[in-house]
């Protein structure tokens, strides 16, 4: 699986997330993980990667304005998909409104929904067609009264040492015992996105929790403080460094403000020093700040070489040593500095550093590793093919070309096609496919069309359309296969253009056939309010009101009408307009 690695930066620069592959052999790299309100969603990795690069370049250039032009973003997804997304996003006017949120989401930073970013996240879910995110945002609007929430947020986000008591008094008056989870949600939003003054916020949380619990007779287990710190349902608290940081501060609050023993104070001081020694280096490596890097590494009594190859920074959310991080982030200046001053046979641990160079996608670092006796890659053909697949996973075309020059053993077209499609790397797929890079024998005719069922299974509707348009695939036979039919069902819900293509050009969709528990195609169209498609389908000579009805009156259409009044009204409207 992919995991997001937080690389901490200064207050001036936002936190940037890198994606890298863990030991899992079933890594899915076509999508990038984002976390909204503790739930995992996915966005297209190629687009997110390009935008992250633009953001990082602006940071390096010292730019304070992160309002980037989406037209500058290149993507390996097909042009039609990308242009549709760009044209929609331009109408949202969110770049100017909340650029920091745009940056945070694209870089994989965990985001909590607030009244400020609610509208943006809604549009964002539409822009990238992220169904899970759309559901979360919609559910959020149902759970919370947005005007009331905005009033509470305004008070808490404006918290200062001077107005702490006033804020607490206001909240105690307006909040009820039933609002406890709303309060916790706002606290977490504030922690992850707003507060710089740790001490003020920590004192506020503890003091407010104590008074609120006392007023409403809430036991300790259900107190706000306990929910805020130990909420087992909250997965994001384990992923967000800031939440862990606040958690440790709150847990140690009483100790730090009472007469502890000297030993305890010494322990705390040592922990603070250790934290201070590590975090700036992550920031420095992230920004490839060679001057700051040299300043720290030249400090007396600082065993920088030991730190470089240490893996103990696992505990602050980064796996690997400083050299791995420098390679992975493409920080060329710091990487060169380590090569010249600290690199020797003590590297050890049998770490495949060249793998990280492949993942970084920086060809200059590739060549530097290639010419170093400690970092040079193995020339074994099996190792080269592993690197080749890695370059496909990370969409690094320049690295792929370099490996092709190295004669990587890639004579199995099926595996290559499958890897490109599984990872959403259409650029490489089309290169190998259209250029007929591999030689096919007539006996392996089925291999030539092997990618089509994968495209169906993965839901690449436009690629399916491309296959159907350009190659004589036995379409009617395919229409009866499980994956093809399932893909059509998904197209109805997610991809209008693909649906129109299949319906109008091939007329292969059995509109009366049930899509599992969701009903038939017409039921899905009504439920999703797809007016244009409903017009097309219902105007067909082969469709009448009996197709919308159910013989046994137990279809999902009827069940939804029984339990969902708006759905019922919508259904009646569409049927009256286009069927009856």
C-alpha positions in Angstrom: 0.0 0.0 0.0 1.0 3.6 -0.3 1.4 5.6 2.8 1.8 9.4 3.2 5.0 10.5 4.9 4.8 13.9 6.6 8.0 15.9 6.2 7.8 18.7 8.7 8.7 22.2 7.6 9.0 25.7 9.1 6.0 27.8 9.8 6.6 29.7 6.5 6.4 26.6 4.4 3.5 24.1 4.5 4.0 20.4 5.3 4.5 18.3 2.2 3.6 14.7 1.9 5.6 12.2 -0.2 4.1 8.9 -1.3 6.3 5.9 -1.3 5.8 2.2 -1.6 6.0 -0.1 1.5 6.9 -3.8 1.5 3.5 -4.8 0.3 3.6 -6.4 -3.1 0.0 -5.4 -3.9 0.8 -1.7 -4.0 -1.9 0.4 -5.6 -0.3 3.5 -7.0 -2.8 4.9 -9.4 -4.4 6.9 -6.6 -3.1 9.0 -3.8 -4.5 8.8 -0.4 -6.0 11.9 1.3 -7.7 12.0 4.7 -10.8 14.0 5.2 -12.5 13.8 8.6 -10.5 10.6 9.4 -11.8 8.8 6.3 -9.5 7.7 3.5 -10.3 9.0 0.0 -8.3 8.9 -3.2 -7.3 11.4 -5.9 -5.6 10.8 -9.2 -1.9 10.3 -8.4 -0.6 11.8 -11.6 -2.4 15.1 -11.2 -1.6 15.3 -7.5 2.0 14.6 -8.2 2.3 17.3 -10.8 0.6 19.9 -8.5 2.8 18.9 -5.6 5.8 19.5 -7.7 4.5 23.0 -8.6 3.9 23.7 -4.9 7.3 22.5 -3.9 9.0 24.6 -6.6 7.2 27.7 -5.3 8.5 26.9 -1.8 12.1 26.6 -3.1 11.7 29.9 -4.9 10.5 31.6 -1.7 7.1 32.4 -3.1 4.4 33.2 -0.6 1.5 32.9 -3.1 0.5 29.3 -3.8 -2.3 30.1 -6.3 -1.0 28.1 -9.2 -2.5 27.9 -12.6 -4.0 24.4 -13.2 -3.3 24.9 -17.0 0.4 24.5 -16.1 -0.2 21.0 -14.8 0.6 18.1 -17.1 -1.0 14.7 -16.5 -0.7 11.2 -17.7 -4.4 10.7 -17.7 -6.2 11.1 -21.0 -6.8 14.7 -22.3 -10.5 14.4 -22.3 -10.7 13.5 -18.6 -8.2 16.2 -17.6 -9.8 19.0 -19.6 -13.2 18.2 -18.2 -11.7 18.4 -14.6 -9.9 21.7 -15.3 -12.9 23.4 -16.9 -15.1 22.4 -13.9 -12.5 23.5 -11.4 -12.1 26.9 -13.0 -15.8 27.7 -12.3 -15.3 27.0 -8.6 -13.0 30.0 -7.9 -11.5 28.3 -4.9 -7.8 29.0 -5.7 -8.1 32.6 -4.6 -10.4 31.8 -1.6 -8.4 29.1 0.2 -5.0 28.4 -1.4 -3.6 26.8 1.7 -6.4 24.2 1.7 -5.8 23.5 -2.0 -2.2 22.9 -1.2 -2.9 20.8 1.8 -5.3 18.5 0.1 -3.2 18.1 -3.0 -0.2 17.3 -0.9 -2.0 14.7 1.1 -2.2 16.6 4.4 -5.0 15.3 6.7 -7.9 17.8 6.5 -10.8 18.3 8.9 -14.0 19.7 7.5 -14.9 23.2 8.8 -17.5 25.7 7.8 -14.8 27.6 6.0 -13.6 24.7 3.8 -17.0 22.9 3.5 -17.8 24.5 0.1 -14.3 23.9 -1.3 -14.3 20.2 -0.3 -17.7 19.8 -1.9 -16.5 21.3 -5.2 -13.2 19.3 -4.8 -15.2 16.1 -4.6 -17.1 17.0 -7.8 -13.9 18.1 -9.6 -12.1 14.8 -9.0 -15.3 12.7 -8.9 -14.3 11.4 -5.5 -17.5 9.7 -4.4 -16.3 8.9 -0.9 -15.4 12.5 -0.3 -18.7 13.7 -1.7 -20.5 11.4 0.7 -18.5 12.6 3.7 -19.1 16.3 2.9 -22.8 15.7 2.3 -23.1 13.8 5.6 -21.2 16.6 7.4 -23.9 19.1 6.3 -26.6 16.8 7.7 -24.9 16.3 11.1 -23.9 19.8 11.9 -25.9 23.0 11.8 -23.4 25.0 9.7 -24.4 28.5 11.0 -24.1 27.4 14.6 -20.8 25.6 13.9 -19.4 28.7 12.2 -20.2 30.8 15.3 -18.3 28.3 17.6 -15.4 28.0 15.2 -15.0 31.8 15.0 -14.6 32.0 18.7 -12.2 29.1 19.1 -10.1 30.0 16.0 -9.6 33.5 17.5 -8.4 32.2 20.8 -5.6 34.1 22.6 -4.2 34.3 26.0 -6.2 37.5 26.7 -9.6 36.1 25.7 -9.3 32.5 27.0 -11.7 33.0 29.9 -14.2 35.0 27.8 -14.2 32.2 25.1 -14.7 29.5 27.7 -17.6 31.4 29.3 -19.3 31.9 25.9 -18.9 28.3 25.0 -20.2 27.0 28.3 -23.4 29.1 27.8 -24.2 28.1 24.2 -23.1 24.5 24.1 -25.2 21.6 25.4 -24.1 18.2 26.6 -25.2 16.7 23.3 -22.7 18.9 21.5 -19.7 17.1 22.9 -18.7 15.4 19.6 -19.1 18.7 17.8 -16.7 20.3 20.2 -14.1 17.6 19.8 -14.4 17.9 16.0 -13.7 21.7 16.2 -10.8 21.2 18.6 -9.2 18.7 16.2 -9.8 21.1 13.3 -8.1 23.9 15.2 -5.1 21.8 16.2 -4.4 20.5 12.7 -4.9 23.7 10.8 -4.8 26.8 13.0 -3.0 27.1 16.3 0.5 28.2 16.7 0.4 28.8 20.5 0.5 25.4 22.0 0.4 26.5 25.6 -2.6 28.7 25.2 -4.6 26.0 23.4 -3.6 23.3 25.8 -4.6 25.3 28.8 -7.9 26.2 27.1 -8.8 22.6 26.3 -8.1 21.4 29.9 -9.9 24.3 31.6 -12.9 24.2 29.3 -13.2 20.4 29.6 -13.1 20.6 33.4 -15.9 23.3 33.6 -18.0 21.7 30.8 -17.9 18.2 32.5 -18.7 19.7 35.9 -21.7 21.7 34.5 -23.2 18.7 32.7 -22.1 16.0 35.2 -20.0 14.2 32.6 -17.8 11.4 34.0 -14.1 11.4 33.3 -14.3 8.7 30.6 -16.7 10.8 28.5 -15.0 14.1 29.2 -14.1 16.3 26.3 -10.4 16.0 27.2 -10.5 12.2 27.2 -12.4 12.1 23.9 -10.0 14.6 22.4 -6.9 12.6 23.5 -8.0 9.0 23.3 -10.8 8.8 20.8 -10.3 5.2 19.4 -12.6 5.9 16.5 -10.3 8.7 15.3 -7.7 7.1 13.0 -6.2 10.4 11.9 -4.9 11.1 15.4 -2.3 8.4 14.8 -1.3 9.8 11.4 -1.0 13.5 12.2 2.2 14.6 13.9 0.5 17.8 15.3 -2.2 15.8 17.0 0.4 13.5 18.6 2.4 16.6 19.6 -0.6 18.2 21.3 -1.5 14.9 22.8 1.9 14.6 24.5 1.7 18.2 25.7 -1.7 17.8 27.2 -0.7 14.5 28.9 2.4 16.2 30.4 0.6 19.5 31.2 0.2 18.8 34.9 3.8 17.6 35.2 5.2 20.6 33.4 3.3 23.0 35.6 4.0 21.5 39.0 7.0 20.9 41.2 8.4 17.8 39.6 11.6 16.2 40.6 14.8 17.3 38.9 15.1 13.9 37.3 11.7 14.3 35.6 12.7 17.8 34.4 16.0 16.5 33.0 14.2 13.7 31.1 11.8 16.3 29.6 14.7 18.5 28.6 16.5 15.6 26.9 13.4 14.7 25.0 12.9 18.3 23.9 16.5 18.5 22.7 16.1 15.3 20.8 12.9 16.6 19.1 14.6 19.9 18.3 17.6 18.1 16.8 15.5 16.0 14.4 12.7 18.2 13.2 14.8 21.0 11.6 16.8 18.4 9.6 13.6 17.1 8.1 12.7 20.6 7.2 16.1 21.4 5.8 16.2 18.2 3.7 12.8 18.9 2.4 13.8 22.4 1.1 17.3 21.2 0.0 18.8 24.0 2.1 22.5 23.1 1.9 23.7 26.1 4.0 21.5 25.1 7.0 22.4 21.5 6.5 26.2 22.2 6.6 25.7 24.5 9.7 24.0 21.7 11.7 26.4 18.9 10.5 29.5 21.0 11.5 28.3 21.6 15.1 30.8 20.4 17.7 29.9 17.3 19.7 27.2 16.4 17.2 27.5 13.0 15.7 25.9 13.8 12.4 27.1 10.7 10.7 25.3 8.5 13.2 22.2 10.6 12.7 22.3 10.2 8.9 22.1 6.4 9.1 19.7 6.3 12.1 16.3 4.8 11.6 14.9 6.0 15.0 13.1 8.9 13.3 10.3 6.3 12.7 8.6 7.7 15.7 7.9 11.1 14.1 6.3 9.7 11.0 9.3 9.3 8.7 10.6 5.8 7.8 14.3 5.6 6.7 17.5 7.5 7.3 18.4 11.0 6.2 20.2 9.7 3.0 17.1 7.8 2.0 14.9 10.9 2.6 17.3 13.2 0.6 17.2 10.7 -2.3 13.5 10.2 -2.2 12.8 14.0 -2.1 15.2 14.8 -4.9 17.2 17.1 -2.7 20.3 17.1 -4.9 22.5 19.6 -3.0 22.2 17.8 0.3 22.5 14.4 -1.4 25.8 15.5 -3.0 27.0 16.9 0.3 26.4 13.5 2.0 28.1 11.7 -0.9 31.2 13.9 -0.5 31.5 14.0 3.3 29.7 11.1 5.0 29.3 8.2 2.6 31.5 5.1 3.1 31.2 1.4 3.6 29.4 1.9 7.0 26.3 2.6 5.0 25.2 -1.0 5.8 21.8 -2.4 6.4 21.6 -3.7 2.9 19.4 -0.8 1.9 18.6 -0.5 -1.8 19.2 3.2 -2.1 18.9 3.1 -5.8 15.2 2.1 -5.4 14.6 5.4 -3.7 16.3 7.2 -6.5 13.9 5.5 -9.0 11.0 6.6 -6.8 12.2 10.2 -6.7 12.2 10.4 -10.5 15.3 12.6 -10.5 17.6 11.6 -13.3 20.5 13.5 -12.0 20.4 11.6 -8.7 20.0 8.4 -10.7 23.3 9.1 -12.5 25.0 10.1 -9.2 24.0 6.8 -7.6 25.0 5.0 -10.7 28.6 6.3 -10.5 29.0 5.7 -6.8 30.4 2.3 -5.6 28.2 2.2 -2.6 25.0 3.2 -4.3 25.3 1.8 -7.8 22.5 -0.5 -8.8 22.8 -4.2 -9.5 23.1 -5.0 -13.2 21.2 -8.3 -12.6 18.4 -8.5 -15.1 15.9 -9.4 -12.5 16.8 -6.4 -10.4 16.6 -4.1 -13.4 13.0 -5.3 -14.2 12.0 -4.5 -10.6 13.3 -1.0 -11.1 11.4 -0.9 -14.4 8.1 -1.7 -12.8 8.9 0.8 -10.1 9.3 3.6 -12.7 5.9 2.6 -14.1 4.3 2.7 -10.7 5.7 6.2 -10.0 5.0 7.5 -13.6 8.6 8.5 -14.2 8.9 8.3 -18.0 12.5 9.6 -18.1 13.6 6.8 -15.7 11.7 4.3 -17.8 13.6 5.4 -20.9 16.9 5.2 -19.1 16.1 1.6 -18.0 15.1 0.7 -21.5 18.6 1.8 -22.6 20.0 -0.4 -19.9 18.4 -3.4 -21.7 16.0 -4.2 -18.8 14.5 -7.6 -19.5 11.0 -6.6 -20.4 10.0 -9.1 -23.0 6.7 -10.0 -21.4 4.1 -7.6 -22.9 1.2 -8.9 -20.7 3.0 -8.1 -17.5 4.0 -4.6 -18.7 0.5 -3.8 -20.0 -1.0 -5.0 -16.7 1.4 -3.0 -14.6 0.7 0.2 -16.6 -3.0 -0.2 -16.3 -3.0 -1.3 -12.6 -1.1 1.8 -11.8 -3.1 4.2 -14.1 0.0 4.9 -16.2 -1.7 5.5 -19.5 1.2 7.3 -21.1 3.5 4.3 -20.9 0.8 1.9 -21.7 0.0 3.7 -25.0 3.7 4.0 -25.8 4.2 0.3 -25.6 0.9 -0.6 -27.1 0.8 1.8 -30.1 4.5 1.6 -30.9 4.2 -2.2 -30.8 7.3 -2.2 -28.7 7.0 -5.9 -28.2 6.8 -8.5 -30.9 3.6 -10.5 -30.9 3.1 -13.9 -32.4 -0.2 -14.9 -34.0 -0.6 -17.6 -31.4 -0.6 -15.0 -28.6 -3.6 -13.1 -30.1 -5.4 -13.1 -26.8 -2.5 -11.4 -25.1 -2.9 -8.5 -27.5 -6.3 -7.8 -26.0 -5.4 -8.7 -22.4 -5.6 -5.1 -21.2 -9.3 -4.7 -22.1 -10.7 -6.8 -19.2 -8.3 -4.9 -16.8 -9.6 -1.6 -18.1 -13.2 -2.9 -17.4 -12.3 -4.1 -13.9 -10.5 -0.8 -13.0 -13.2 1.3 -14.5 -11.1 3.0 -17.1 -14.2 3.8 -19.3 -12.5 6.1 -21.8 -9.7 3.5 -22.3 -12.4 0.9 -22.9 -14.0 3.2 -25.4 -10.6 3.6 -27.1 -10.1 -0.2 -27.4 -13.6 -0.6 -28.8 -13.1 2.1 -31.3 -9.7 1.1 -32.6 -9.6 -2.7 -32.4 -12.0 -5.4 -33.6 -12.7 -6.8 -30.2 -15.6 -9.3 -30.1 -17.8 -6.7 -28.4 -21.0 -8.7 -28.1 -19.2 -11.6 -26.5 -17.5 -9.2 -24.0 -20.8 -7.6 -23.2 -21.9 -10.8 -21.4 -18.8 -11.0 -19.2 -19.0 -10.0 -15.5 -16.4 -7.3 -15.5 -17.7 -5.6 -18.6 -21.2 -5.5 -17.2 -20.0 -4.3 -13.8 -18.0 -1.5 -15.5 -21.1 -0.3 -17.4 -23.0 -0.2 -14.0 -20.2 2.0 -12.6 -20.2 4.2 -15.7 -23.9 5.0 -15.2 -23.0 6.3 -11.7 -19.7 8.0 -12.4 -19.0 8.6 -16.1 -21.7 10.1 -18.3 -19.6 10.3 -21.4 -18.7 6.6 -21.2 -22.3 5.7 -20.6 -23.5 7.6 -23.7 -20.8 5.9 -25.8 -21.8 2.4 -24.8 -25.5 3.1 -25.0 -25.6 5.0 -28.3 -22.8 3.3 -30.2 -23.1 -0.3 -29.3 -26.6 -0.6 -27.7 -25.3 -3.4 -25.5 -26.7 -2.5 -22.2 -29.5 -4.6 -20.9 -31.4 -1.8 -19.1 -33.7 -4.3 -17.4 -30.9 -6.4 -16.0 -30.3 -5.9 -12.2 -27.1 -4.3 -11.0 -27.0 -6.4 -7.8 -29.0 -4.7 -5.0 -29.0 -1.3 -6.8 -31.7 -2.2 -9.3 -31.5 -1.9 -13.0 -29.9 0.8 -15.1 -33.0 3.1 -15.0 -33.3 2.9 -11.3 -29.6 4.0 -11.0 -30.2 6.9 -13.4 -33.2 8.2 -11.4 -31.4 7.8 -8.1 -28.4 9.7 -9.3 -30.5 12.5 -10.9 -28.7 12.1 -14.2 -31.3 14.1 -16.2 -29.5 14.1 -19.5 -29.0 10.4 -19.5 -32.6 9.8 -18.3 -33.8 11.9 -21.3 -31.7 9.7 -23.7 -32.7 6.4 -22.2 -36.4 7.1 -21.6 -36.9 8.5 -25.1 -35.7 5.2 -26.6 -38.4 3.2 -28.3 -37.5 0.1 -26.3 -38.3 1.8 -22.9 -41.6 2.2 -21.2 -43.0 2.6 -17.7 -43.1 -1.2 -17.1 -39.3 -1.2 -17.3 -39.1 1.2 -14.4 -41.6 -0.8 -12.4 -40.8 -4.2 -10.9 -42.7 -7.4 -11.4 -42.5 -8.4 -7.7 -42.5 -4.8 -6.4 -39.4 -5.4 -4.3 -36.7 -3.7 -6.4 -34.2 -1.2 -4.9 -36.2 1.5 -6.7 -39.3 0.7 -4.7 -37.4 0.2 -1.5 -35.7 3.6 -1.9 -39.0 5.3 -2.6 -40.4 3.8 0.6 -37.6 5.2 2.7 -36.4 8.3 0.9 -39.1 11.0 0.2 -36.9 13.3 -1.9 -35.9 10.2 -4.0 -39.6 9.4 -4.4 -40.4 13.0 -5.6 -37.5 13.0 -8.0 -38.5 9.7 -9.4 -42.1 10.8 -10.0 -40.9 13.9 -11.7 -38.7 12.1 -14.1 -41.2 9.4 -14.9 -43.9 12.0 -15.5 -41.7 14.0 -17.8 -40.2 11.3 -19.9 -42.1 8.0 -19.5 -45.7 8.3 -18.7 
